[in-house]
Structures are given as structure tokens and as C-alpha cells.
Amino acid sequence: MTNEFTGVFEREGEWFIGYCPEIAGANGQGRTIDECRESLAAAIKLILEDPVP
């Protein structure tokens, strides 16, 4: 089973910034859009793996 989430990406100078509106706190950054996408995907994975108390 795979999950699909929305990624919003913006360019800030030489960096790309990304976030996922469906998951609070899921943010990523990178020098390229691909690095930013990978960073955001890693953040989403960490948030989803964290058990809720």
C-alpha cells in the first residue's frame, strides 16, 4: 500500500523549500527540486513512523 500526499515547492534564492499541507511539520529543503523532494519525503516518513501516545 502506498500513500500519496501533496508537496508544495517554492524557490527561495538558491534553495528550494517544500512542505506537505496534509501533514503538520513536514518540511524539506534542497539546492535542487529533486533534493527538496527527497528531503520532504524523508520528513513525511519520519512523522508517519512516530507512534502517537
Secondary structure, DSSP 8 states (H G I E B T S, - for coil): -------EEEEETTEEEEE-TTSTT-EEEESSHHHHHHHHHHHHHHHHHS---
